[in-house]
Amino acid sequence: MAATQAANLVEKVVGHTRGDANITTDVSNYNNEYGVETGEKIRAAIWRGKNDVGIVEMPKPRVIDAGDAIVKVTGSTVCGSDLHLYHGVIPQIEKGDVLGHECCGIIESIGPEVSRFNPGQRVVVSFPIACGRCKRCKAQLYSQCEKTNENTIANAMYGKRTVGIFGYSHFTGGFAGGQAEFLRVPYGDVNLLPIPDDVPDERALFLSDVVGTSWHCVVDTGVSEGDVVAVWGAGPIGQMCVEFAFYHGASRVILIDGGEGRWRLDFVKSRIPKVETLDFSNLPKGETVSSQLRKMTDHGLDVCLECAGGEYAKGWVHFFEQMIGAETDTSELLNEMITAVRPFGRVGVTGVYAGFTNHFNIGSLMQTGVRLIGNGQAPVQKYWEELMGLIREGKIDPLRMVSHRFRLEDIDQVYELFNAREKGVQKVYLETRNSKPRAAESPELTRL
């Protein structure tokens, strides 16, 4: 058997793309061209079924391909988009899949083709896995890499290849995620960012996704000087979009949320006092979000940014259609934005939408010249150096959204808190046994 074939077989058997605790193997001493299976175990968070996440022991990942880097994870987090996996609504999530697409750590080992990094370096890991060589990557469209996700269903649904993503089901390539103590990072030269000594893990970690994704949402949708902006969703992405909209010159920013998540409006306002808020669950009788926004802005809303996602139906029609599989995503927020924004205004969609929706107001989109822009899968590597520079200069601070620090071992309860939109839990830092001591300005550890 060729070395690469053997390596691929062993990786599948010992669970480097899955965390199935029931997998057994008689190849624990297998030696391949680049790495050795030592039998060492690590702890990782896996999906065990709908609304069920837990910690298992699994074999420690090793270098398989020449461009791999093995990262000892020192910090991870839970993203709002992880809840779509938690709920089992993302296609091809399988029991035993290792979760998590945001992490940072220290490089433990590298393959012979890694040239930009050395063992011992602190790094951020990007959530999209880009090859750096294809046509899309060369255009800095890293989140649309043509080489890292061979899933045929995704390709057929979207009409083009999409990128592989850490910890986000076999629909996005089946890569093990970063809610674990170690992570194998393919194409390490492309998907790792060095962390300067003066930036703590608690600030650097969020360049994995939330900071770059929020920045891309604002920049890609074209927020500019004097714009009036509305943001749907007051979670971490929405909060950072508010901050970045003001940074890019927005004159007003209105943040929309409600229901169980209404507390997040006050949370964000306490950190960004000039933001205006709108609670959709406390509207005057006969009013809608769109009508309120038109009144608040005198029909002058320039930009709408969607930072919530299509899973959460507000009305019964979409609720039942999702329940019976007639649609995967609700169009309610999209319709609110299209009818609230001014003619020829811009709408950016960053919340996760997996498939198809019904009752979409395409007439309003066409008749009023609205620009609808999908920008949810952000090419975060494109912005890394600029954003790290802004963090070092103190011009942006990811810690403004971090409310808690938890242990990886408590991951099941952390997901429960997120799912319940537990008051006060905005963005968290997950520590592992590899973590450095807490940075002075970050939250204290909460034990559950």
Beta strands, then each sheet from edge to edge (+ up, - down):
strand 1: 41-49
strand 2: 52-59
strand 3: 69-76
strand 4: 103-110
strand 5: 122-125
strand 6: 128-129
strand 7: 164-165
strand 8: 182-185
strand 9: 192-194
strand 10: 228-232
strand 11: 252-257
strand 12: 276-279
strand 13: 303-306
strand 14: 346-349
strand 15: 371-374
strand 16: 402-407
strand 17: 427-431
sheet 1: 1+ 2-
sheet 2: 8+ 3- 4+ 5- 9+
sheet 3: 6+ 7-
sheet 4: 12+ 11+ 10+ 13+ 14+ 15+
sheet 5: 16+ 17+
end
